[in-house]
Amino acid sequence: MELQKPHLTPPFTKGHISVARMTNYWYIACQSQELTDKPLVRTVIGIPLVLFRGGDGKAAALLDRCPHRNIALSLGQVVNGNLECPYHGWQFDNSGTCQVVPGLCSVPDQSGTRAVAYPVVEQDGFVWVFGNADIEPETLPYQFPNINDSSYTTWREEFAYECTLHAALENITDVSHTPFVHTGLLRGDPKRKQITVAIRNQSNGIEIEYLDEPRPSGLAAQIIAPNVTEVNHFDRFLLPSMAQVEYRFGNNYNLLVTQAMTPVSDFQIRNFLVVTFRLGLPGWVMQPLVKFLLSSIIRQDGVVLKAQAENIRRFGGEQFMSTDVDLVSSQIWFMLQQAERGELRQPKEISEKRVQILI
């Protein structure tokens, strides 16, 4: 008789999962070219949305639920610039106002027939949605630097991360993992150098500057800037969900990598990548190389972040231990929590902290 194998489970970790839902901010829902004359389904910070273009061609975002009988409006079609529900044919314009109720002899009662509409701005080739339908935004979406500068080449791509937003933000602004996750691509030289890191708290995020950093030893730097020794490296977190890596090689070469992340759920992220670069050689020469290198790096990060998320859920929560090398993880989480509660305080002045690390 074969013995039944015991069911083994890991010990339960009495931790939490670092998830913040910040509604009063702009998020990218899709690229402009994706939004045509058909409804497009998107989920932004857990909110099911349907996007469409109205009669004037402007983008609109409605809650993906008809107020009449709760069917998904995304199953319908655009008719004369209105989004038509597939069940009873109610039609809604960009603002969510019900314009048509088939079979009704009178004008629809707007107080009870309006669909929930979210503020939308189309900018820089993206459709941005504000995460709160109940207030008028006081700000505009982030404007990507350099994309209108003819001396720069711009490359855009969309990736997916299966992790929390906090984990992704920490990963992008963390250099300590690069010799291990990106061996050979970014770093890998066993001989490390001690450098100074300046951490600056700003009104909308955090900037990290790596002072006196040698040119990274990996393949990326050898291809992108083979004859450059002077490097200025910055990592940035920008509220609510954006991370940047910037390399300045001398006075003329620049590489700016922006990952604008839109949480779909607690463990799913749409990552809209915008890369601008000016690297000496023509953009058409450098773009395939930049694309290959950065795509490889992001996919490597994606594998690690997914594995981390799976293990956090396996143990029932997080349990972190940090050192000075974990430069801004706790600060990012603190700002995310403040932003979620609407309690973000504007600093009177930019504060700076300096630490020593080996890189």
Sequence and secondary structure as in RCSB ss.txt:
>XXXX:A:sequence
MELQKPHLTPPFTKGHISVARMTNYWYIACQSQELTDKPLVRTVIGIPLVLFRGGDGKAAALLDRCPHRNIALSL
GQVVNGNLECPYHGWQFDNSGTCQVVPGLCSVPDQSGTRAVAYPVVEQDGFVWVFGNADIEPETLPYQFPNINDS
SYTTWREEFAYECTLHAALENITDVSHTPFVHTGLLRGDPKRKQITVAIRNQSNGIEIEYLDEPRPSGLAAQIIA
PNVTEVNHFDRFLLPSMAQVEYRFGNNYNLLVTQAMTPVSDFQIRNFLVVTFRLGLPGWVMQPLVKFLLSSIIRQ
DGVVLKAQAENIRRFGGEQFMSTDVDLVSSQIWFMLQQAERGELRQPKEISEKRVQILI
>XXXX:A:secstr
                       SSEEEEEEGGG  SS EEEEETTEEEEEEE TTS EEEEESS TTT   GGG
SEEETTEEE TTT  EE TTS EEE TT SS   HHHH   EE EEEETTEEEEES TTS  SS     TTTT T
TSEEEEEEEEE S HHHHHHHHT  TTHHHHSBTTTB  SS  EEEEEEEEETTEEEEEEET     SHHHHHH 
TT   EEEEEEEETTTEEEEEEEETTTEEEEEEEEEEEEETTEEEEEEEEEEE SS HHHHHHHHHHHHHHHHHH
HHHHHHHHHHHHHHHTS      TTS SHHHHHHHHHHHHHT     SS EEEEEEEE 
